[in-house]
Amino acid sequence: MTDWPIDDATSKLFPLYSRANVGEIFPDPISPLNASAGFQHNLEPGWRDAFVACGVWDHDLYDASVEKAILPAFGSYLYINMSLMRLFGVRVPGMSAEAVDLQYFGDMPGIPSYESERRDFDEDAAFEAKAGAWLMGEVLGATDLAAYDADRAEVDAIRAQRPDLSAATDEELRRRLTSFDALARRLFQHHIEASLKSGVGLGAMAQVAAAVGRPELALTLVSGIGDVDSTGPSKGIWRLGRAASTGPVAALFDAGTEGLHDRLVASGDAEVQAFVADLRQFLADWDFRGPAEWEIRALTWGVKPDMVLSTIDRMRRVDEGEDPAVKAEARAAEREAAATELRAALAGSEEGLAQFEAAYGAAALWLRGRERGRTTAAMLMHEQRLAALELGRRGVAAGALDNAQQVFMLFEQELDAYLADPSSLTGTVREREASYLALFDLVPPFVVAGDPPPVETWERRDAAAGDVLVAGGSITGVSGCTGVARGRARVLLTPDDPSALEPGEILVAPITDPSWTPLFMAAGAVVVDVGAPFSHAAIVSRELGIPCVVSATSATSRIPDGAEIEVDGATGTVTVLG
């Protein structure tokens, strides 16, 4: 694969593709090296394995002529094959194509109905039976995340044994960059399996709550579940923020975040050095976290620690009542109260009560598993990032690259030629980088049915705008977490500048990934353009107990920055007050 930008072939049999869900982790185009040696290269086979492991079909379902059946790139932006996701919904008992649409699409306009693409072979009794056995045994019957814990232990060992990359040879770096395929494929398989299983759990909670006449409890039943990896950094940043709120550490923060890291390290004060030690441990634990962290070209917290210090600076000003541990306890209590109510409603049905208990446990377990798998994969990919960046720094020193990140403009197939003669590809990577950065200015279509429109016809981001809302105007999306909040809207397009969000303000974002999570602690509520009850923004909001509306189409362009707004998480409505 050396065609650039990347335009993978589309399937004629399974023709519907979406940016839903994948846009959270890949809001930007994928780099050539990540597509050919990292994320797309390994997730595609892992996802194929996951579908087969769930019993919904065998490997012969996939069209051999389409290399990327599930996760293609169009104009270098990644898409999910929603036709296959819908088929999964059709073949799993209790699920449906419509339930899959709600969980992954949210409420987005212009999506073709499932009936418009239904195939003669979609309903298959044999595969439905296999999927049913998988549902009862591996989804509802599961009691632990042993496989995910084993994956984490294996990746932890790889990270702990990381060699001194600055002393490694070029060939050793190249081998480290490309040596994780088998492990990454398994990690991604497990992540996708957990994602599919948690989707089943979410659907089951919705069905049970609706059956007893309390549909509004569905999201509460999957809130406050605890031990969700995506919220882990929030607790660490909260602790560091408290330490930075008083004394000599606070004085250094008060002087501004520019050059702050160097000032902290240079300080001779014992209290400051204790803070630096805690910061170093936090960065060692969470160095892989950052915006678009599954893109190995991305600058994560370990590569650019100033991002963490800016977030800590904001967190030290947040009221003590926003402690994530306290909010998580409150949310857990609400969840158990909702469960108690449903148990009482089902008390007359032994079978119904048993089904609820199984679904209730599975929903929490697999939401936790989904975030565990996602995080473990990000940890492994950081090892690829570090090896590639070291090669990039050497390329800069040799005069073959203009900056270390240009190394990500290479395809894996070109690495040997590059190492043999780095300057032979200087012109190629320069041209690709210019093209790559230009792609950031485009808005990829949310849905592609059939062949994607040519990139040159895509809308530019600076031209994408809806009618700006005035007082009394509203947007209706999908509930991500219940509750009502009022506050000043803070429209942020990236998480890179957390200082822009004042405590209590309402975060309005295009979409969120784990790097946004610390901002949720300061936010009074969260509103995102794209998302679903299954998306990152919704999961984290439910854990932290703040109202959330997802799939609020064009919220970032229609809600004025600084406007007073009200967010009703139960109805999915965002209203401009003034």
C-alpha positions in Angstrom: 0.0 0.0 0.0 1.7 3.2 -1.2 -1.2 5.0 -2.8 -1.7 8.4 -1.1 -4.1 9.7 0.1 -5.5 6.3 1.1 -8.7 5.2 -0.7 -9.5 1.6 0.0 -11.9 -0.4 -2.1 -15.6 -0.5 -1.1 -17.8 -3.6 -0.9 -20.7 -4.0 -3.3 -22.4 -6.5 -1.0 -22.0 -4.5 2.3 -22.0 -0.9 1.0 -22.8 1.3 4.1 -20.0 3.0 5.9 -20.0 5.5 8.8 -17.6 7.7 10.7 -19.7 7.0 13.8 -17.7 5.7 16.8 -14.4 5.5 14.8 -14.5 9.3 14.6 -13.9 9.4 18.4 -10.6 7.8 18.2 -9.7 9.1 14.7 -11.1 12.6 14.3 -8.2 13.2 11.8 -6.8 11.3 8.8 -4.7 8.3 9.5 -1.0 8.5 8.7 0.6 6.2 6.2 2.8 4.4 8.8 -0.2 3.9 11.1 -2.3 2.5 8.3 0.4 0.1 7.1 2.0 -1.0 10.4 -0.2 0.2 13.2 -3.9 0.7 13.9 -5.7 -0.1 10.6 -3.2 -2.8 9.7 -3.9 -4.7 12.9 -7.5 -3.7 13.8 -8.9 -5.0 10.5 -7.9 -8.7 11.0 -8.7 -8.4 14.7 -12.2 -7.2 14.0 -12.7 -10.0 11.5 -11.7 -12.5 14.1 -14.0 -10.9 16.7 -17.1 -11.2 14.5 -16.3 -14.9 13.8 -15.7 -15.5 17.5 -19.1 -14.1 18.3 -20.6 -16.8 16.0 -22.4 -14.5 13.6 -20.6 -15.7 10.5 -17.4 -17.4 9.3 -14.4 -15.9 7.6 -15.8 -16.8 4.2 -18.4 -14.1 4.5 -15.7 -11.5 3.8 -15.2 -10.5 0.2 -11.6 -11.6 -0.7 -11.3 -8.8 -3.2 -11.8 -6.1 -0.5 -8.7 -5.8 1.6 -10.3 -3.6 4.3 -13.8 -5.0 4.6 -14.6 -3.6 8.0 -12.3 -0.5 8.5 -11.5 1.2 5.2 -10.1 4.6 4.7 -11.6 7.1 2.3 -9.4 10.2 1.7 -7.3 8.8 4.6 -10.2 9.1 7.0 -11.3 5.9 8.6 -14.8 4.4 8.4 -16.7 1.5 10.0 -18.7 -0.9 7.8 -22.1 -0.4 9.2 -23.7 -3.0 6.9 -21.7 -5.6 8.8 -22.6 -4.1 12.1 -26.2 -4.2 11.2 -25.9 -7.8 10.1 -24.4 -8.6 13.6 -27.5 -7.0 15.1 -29.8 -9.1 12.9 -28.2 -12.4 13.8 -27.8 -11.9 17.6 -31.0 -12.9 19.4 -32.6 -9.8 21.1 -30.7 -7.4 19.0 -31.7 -5.8 15.7 -30.3 -3.6 12.9 -32.2 -0.6 14.4 -30.6 -1.2 17.9 -27.2 -1.1 16.3 -28.0 2.1 14.5 -29.0 3.8 17.7 -25.9 2.6 19.6 -23.4 3.6 16.8 -25.0 6.2 14.7 -26.9 8.0 17.4 -29.4 10.2 15.7 -27.7 11.4 12.5 -29.6 12.6 9.4 -29.3 11.0 6.0 -28.7 7.4 7.0 -30.3 4.8 4.6 -32.6 2.4 6.4 -31.6 -1.2 6.9 -34.5 -2.3 4.7 -32.9 -0.5 1.8 -29.9 -2.9 1.9 -31.4 -6.1 3.4 -29.9 -9.2 1.8 -31.6 -12.6 1.2 -29.1 -14.4 3.4 -29.1 -12.0 6.4 -31.4 -14.1 8.5 -29.6 -17.4 9.0 -31.0 -19.9 11.6 -27.7 -21.7 12.0 -25.7 -18.6 12.7 -28.4 -17.2 14.9 -28.2 -20.4 17.0 -24.4 -20.0 17.3 -24.8 -16.3 18.2 -27.4 -17.3 20.8 -25.0 -19.7 22.4 -22.3 -17.0 22.5 -24.8 -14.6 24.0 -25.8 -16.9 26.8 -22.3 -18.2 27.5 -19.8 -15.5 26.8 -21.8 -12.4 27.3 -24.5 -13.0 30.0 -22.6 -15.9 31.6 -19.2 -14.1 32.0 -18.0 -13.2 35.5 -14.6 -11.7 35.0 -12.2 -10.1 32.5 -9.4 -12.6 32.9 -8.3 -12.4 29.2 -8.2 -8.7 29.4 -6.2 -8.7 32.6 -3.7 -11.2 31.0 -3.5 -8.8 28.0 -2.7 -5.9 30.3 0.0 -7.9 32.1 1.7 -8.8 28.9 1.7 -5.2 27.6 2.8 -3.9 31.0 5.8 -6.3 30.8 6.7 -5.0 27.3 6.6 -1.4 28.6 8.6 -2.2 31.7 11.3 -3.9 29.6 11.4 -1.1 27.0 15.1 -0.8 25.9 17.0 2.4 25.7 15.7 3.4 22.3 18.4 6.1 21.9 21.0 3.3 22.0 19.2 0.9 19.7 20.3 0.5 16.1 18.1 1.6 13.3 17.3 -2.0 12.4 16.4 -2.7 16.1 14.0 0.3 16.1 12.5 -0.9 12.8 11.9 -4.4 14.2 10.4 -3.0 17.4 8.0 -0.8 15.3 6.8 -3.8 13.3 7.1 -6.7 15.7 3.8 -6.5 17.5 1.3 -7.7 14.8 0.2 -10.9 16.4 -0.3 -9.3 19.9 -2.0 -6.2 18.4 -4.4 -8.4 16.4 -5.4 -10.3 19.6 -5.7 -7.1 21.6 -8.0 -5.6 19.0 -10.0 -8.7 18.7 -10.6 -8.6 22.4 -11.5 -4.9 22.3 -14.0 -5.4 19.5 -15.5 -8.5 21.3 -16.0 -6.4 24.4 -17.5 -3.6 22.4 -20.0 -5.9 20.8 -20.8 -7.5 24.1 -21.3 -4.2 25.8 -23.6 -3.2 23.0 -25.7 -6.2 23.8 -25.7 -5.3 27.5 -26.8 -1.7 26.8 -29.6 -3.0 24.6 -30.7 -5.5 27.3 -30.9 -2.7 29.9 -33.0 -0.6 27.6 -35.4 -3.4 27.0 -35.8 -4.3 30.6 -36.3 -0.7 31.7 -38.9 -0.2 28.9 -40.7 -3.4 29.8 -41.4 -2.2 33.4 -42.4 1.3 32.2 -39.3 3.1 33.3 -37.2 3.6 30.1 -35.5 6.6 31.6 -33.6 4.3 34.0 -31.8 2.5 31.2 -28.7 4.8 31.2 -28.7 5.0 35.0 -28.3 1.2 35.1 -25.0 1.5 33.2 -23.7 4.5 35.2 -21.2 4.5 38.0 -20.0 1.0 37.3 -16.4 1.8 38.5 -13.0 0.7 37.4 -13.4 2.2 33.9 -9.9 2.7 32.4 -10.9 5.9 30.5 -11.5 7.7 33.8 -8.2 6.6 35.4 -6.2 9.6 34.4 -8.9 11.9 35.8 -8.2 10.6 39.3 -4.5 11.2 39.0 -4.9 14.7 37.6 -7.3 15.5 40.3 -4.8 14.4 42.9 -2.0 16.5 41.2 -4.4 19.4 40.9 -5.0 19.3 44.7 -1.2 19.3 45.3 -0.8 22.2 43.0 -3.4 24.3 44.7 -1.4 25.6 47.6 2.2 26.3 48.7 5.3 26.6 46.6 3.9 24.4 43.8 0.9 26.7 43.4 3.3 29.7 43.3 5.1 28.2 40.3 1.8 27.4 38.5 0.6 31.0 39.2 3.5 32.3 37.2 2.1 30.6 34.1 2.3 27.3 32.3 4.9 28.3 29.7 8.2 26.8 30.8 6.5 25.4 33.9 7.9 21.9 33.5 11.5 23.2 33.5 10.8 25.5 36.5 9.3 22.6 38.5 12.2 20.3 37.8 14.8 23.1 38.6 13.2 24.0 42.0 15.1 23.0 45.1 12.0 23.0 47.3 11.2 19.6 48.8 7.4 20.0 48.3 7.9 20.9 44.7 10.2 17.9 44.2 7.6 15.6 45.7 5.1 17.0 43.2 7.6 16.4 40.4 8.0 12.8 41.5 4.3 12.2 41.5 4.1 13.9 38.0 6.8 11.6 36.7 5.0 8.6 38.0 1.7 9.8 36.4 3.4 10.3 33.1 5.0 6.9 33.3 1.6 5.3 33.8 -0.3 7.4 31.3 2.4 8.4 28.7 0.3 6.9 25.9 -2.7 9.0 26.6 -3.5 12.1 24.5 -5.5 13.4 21.6 -6.2 10.8 18.9 -4.0 8.4 20.8 -4.5 5.5 18.4 -2.8 7.6 15.7 0.9 6.8 16.3 1.8 10.2 14.8 -0.1 11.9 17.6 1.7 13.8 20.4 0.7 12.1 23.7 1.2 13.2 27.2 4.5 11.4 27.5 5.8 13.1 24.4 4.4 16.5 25.3 3.9 16.7 29.1 2.9 20.4 28.9 -0.6 19.2 27.9 -0.9 17.6 31.3 0.4 20.6 33.2 -2.2 22.8 31.5 -4.9 20.4 32.6 -3.6 20.3 36.1 -3.6 24.1 36.2 -7.3 24.1 35.4 -8.1 21.2 37.8 -6.4 23.0 40.8 -9.1 25.7 40.5 -12.1 23.3 40.5 -14.2 23.1 43.7 -13.5 20.2 46.1 -17.1 19.0 45.5 -16.1 17.9 42.0 -13.8 15.1 43.3 -14.3 12.3 40.7 -14.2 9.7 43.5 -17.1 11.3 45.3 -19.1 11.8 42.2 -18.5 8.2 41.2 -19.8 7.0 44.5 -22.9 9.1 44.1 -23.5 7.7 40.6 -23.0 4.1 41.8 -25.6 4.7 44.5 -28.0 6.0 41.9 -27.3 2.9 39.8 -28.0 0.5 42.6 -31.2 2.4 43.5 -32.4 2.0 39.9 -31.6 -1.7 40.0 -33.5 -2.1 43.3 -36.5 -0.4 41.7 -36.4 -2.8 38.7 -35.9 -5.8 41.0 -39.1 -4.8 42.9 -41.0 -4.4 39.6 -39.9 -7.9 38.5 -40.4 -9.6 41.8 -43.3 -11.6 40.5 -41.3 -13.1 37.7 -38.5 -15.4 38.6 -37.4 -15.8 35.0 -37.6 -12.0 34.4 -35.6 -11.3 37.5 -32.9 -13.8 36.5 -32.7 -12.3 33.1 -32.3 -8.8 34.6 -29.6 -9.9 37.0 -27.6 -11.5 34.1 -28.0 -8.5 31.9 -27.2 -6.0 34.7 -24.0 -7.7 35.5 -23.0 -8.2 31.8 -23.6 -4.6 30.9 -21.2 -3.3 33.6 -18.6 -6.0 33.0 -18.4 -5.5 29.2 -18.4 -1.7 29.4 -15.5 -2.1 31.7 -13.9 -4.6 29.3 -14.4 -2.3 26.3 -12.4 0.5 28.0 -9.8 -2.0 29.3 -9.2 -3.4 25.8 -9.1 0.0 24.3 -6.6 1.3 26.8 -4.3 -1.7 26.6 -4.1 -1.4 22.8 -3.2 2.3 23.1 -0.4 1.3 25.5 1.0 -1.1 23.0 0.8 1.4 20.1 2.7 3.9 22.1 5.7 1.6 21.9 5.4 1.8 18.1 5.2 5.6 18.4 8.4 5.9 20.5 10.4 3.7 18.2 9.2 5.6 15.1 9.9 9.0 16.7 13.5 7.9 17.5 14.0 7.0 13.8 12.4 10.4 13.0 14.9 12.3 15.2 17.8 10.5 13.6 16.3 11.4 10.2 16.3 15.1 11.2 19.9 14.9 12.4 20.9 13.3 9.1 19.2 16.1 7.1 16.7 13.6 5.5 13.6 14.8 7.4 12.5 18.3 8.3 10.9 17.2 11.5 10.7 13.9 13.5 7.0 13.4 12.7 7.7 13.2 9.0 8.7 9.6 9.6 5.0 8.7 9.9 4.6 9.7 6.2 6.3 6.5 5.2 4.5 3.3 4.5 5.8 0.2 6.2 6.9 -1.2 2.8 9.3 1.8 2.4 11.1 1.5 5.8 13.9 -0.7 4.4 14.6 1.6 1.5 14.4 4.6 3.9 16.9 3.0 6.3 19.3 2.2 3.4 19.2 5.7 2.1 17.0 8.2 4.1 17.5 11.0 1.7 16.0 9.0 -1.2 12.6 9.6 0.3 12.9 13.2 1.5 10.9 14.6 -1.4 8.2 11.9 -1.0 7.6 12.5 2.7 7.5 16.3 2.2 4.9 16.0 -0.4 2.8 13.5 1.7 3.0 15.7 4.8 1.7 18.7 2.9 -1.1 16.6 1.5 -1.8 15.0 4.9 -2.0 18.3 6.7 -4.3 19.7 4.0 -6.7 16.8 4.7 -7.3 18.2 8.2 -9.1 21.1 6.6 -11.8 18.9 5.1 -15.0 17.5 6.5 -15.3 13.8 5.6 -18.9 12.7 4.9 -20.4 11.1 8.0 -22.1 8.3 6.0 -20.9 6.7 2.7 -23.3 4.5 0.8 -21.5 2.8 -2.0 -18.5 4.6 -3.4 -17.3 7.7 -1.4 -17.5 11.1 -3.1 -14.2 12.4 -4.4 -12.1 14.2 -1.8 -12.0 17.4 -3.8 -15.8 17.7 -3.4 -15.7 17.5 0.4 -16.7 20.5 2.4 -14.0 22.6 4.0 -14.1 22.9 7.8 -14.0 26.7 7.7 -17.1 26.7 5.5 -19.1 24.2 7.6 -21.6 26.1 9.7 -25.3 25.9 10.5 -27.7 28.6 11.6 -26.4 30.1 14.9 -28.9 29.6 17.7 -30.4 32.6 19.4 -32.1 32.8 22.8 -34.9 30.2 22.9 -33.4 28.1 20.1 -32.5 24.5 20.8 -30.9 21.4 19.4 -32.1 17.9 20.2 -29.7 15.0 20.2 -29.6 11.7 22.1 -29.3 11.2 25.8 -25.9 10.2 27.0 -26.4 10.8 30.7 -29.4 12.1 32.5 -29.6 15.3 34.6 -30.0 19.0 33.9 -27.3 21.6 34.0 -27.1 25.3 33.2 -24.0 27.2 32.4 -21.8 29.1 29.9 -21.1 27.2 26.7 -17.4 26.6 26.0 -16.9 25.4 22.5 -13.6 23.6 22.1 -12.5 21.8 18.9 -9.5 20.1 20.5 -8.6 19.1 24.1 -5.1 20.7 23.7 -6.1 23.9 25.5 -7.8 22.9 28.7 -7.3 26.4 30.2 -10.1 27.6 28.0 -12.7 25.7 30.1 -13.7 27.3 33.3 -15.1 25.2 36.1 -18.8 24.7 35.7 -18.9 25.7 32.1 -20.5 23.3 29.6 -18.1 21.6 27.2 -19.3 21.6 23.6 -17.1 19.5 21.4 -17.2 17.8 18.0 -16.5 14.4 19.5 -14.4 13.2 22.4 -11.8 10.5 23.1 -10.0 9.6 26.3 -7.7 12.6 26.1 -10.7 14.8 26.8 -11.6 13.0 30.0 -9.9 15.3 32.5 -11.9 18.2 31.1 -15.1 16.4 32.1 -14.3 17.0 35.8 -14.4 20.8 35.3 -17.5 20.7 33.0 -21.0 21.2 34.2 -22.2 19.1 31.3 -21.0 17.8 28.0 -22.5 18.2 24.5 -21.0 16.6 21.4 -21.8 16.9 17.7 -21.4 13.2 17.0 -21.9 10.2 19.3 -24.3 7.6 20.7 -25.1 6.1 24.1 -22.2 3.8 23.4 -19.6 6.5 22.8 -16.8 7.8 24.9 -18.5 11.1 25.9 -21.6 9.2 27.2 -19.6 6.5 29.1 -17.4 8.9 30.9 -20.2 11.4 31.7 -22.2 8.5 33.3 -19.2 7.6 35.4 -18.6 11.1 36.6 -22.3 11.9 36.9 -22.7 14.9 34.6 -25.5 15.5 32.1 -24.5 14.6 28.5 -26.1 15.0 25.1 -24.6 13.2 22.1 -25.5 13.4 18.5 -26.3 17.1 18.8 -25.7 17.8 15.1 -23.6 20.9 14.4 -23.6 22.0 18.1 -20.1 23.3 17.8 -21.1 25.6 15.0 -24.6 26.5 16.1 -24.1 27.1 19.8 -22.3 30.5 20.4 -19.2 30.2 22.5 -19.9 31.9 25.8 -23.7 31.7 25.5 -25.8 30.7 28.6 -27.3 27.3 27.8 -29.3 24.5 29.5 -28.6 20.8 28.9 -31.3 18.3 29.7 -29.6 15.0 29.6 -32.8 13.0 29.9 -34.5 14.5 26.8 -31.3 15.1 24.9 -32.2 18.8 24.5 -29.7 21.7 24.5 -31.4 25.2 24.7 -29.8 28.6 24.4 -30.9 30.8 27.3 -29.1 34.0 26.3 
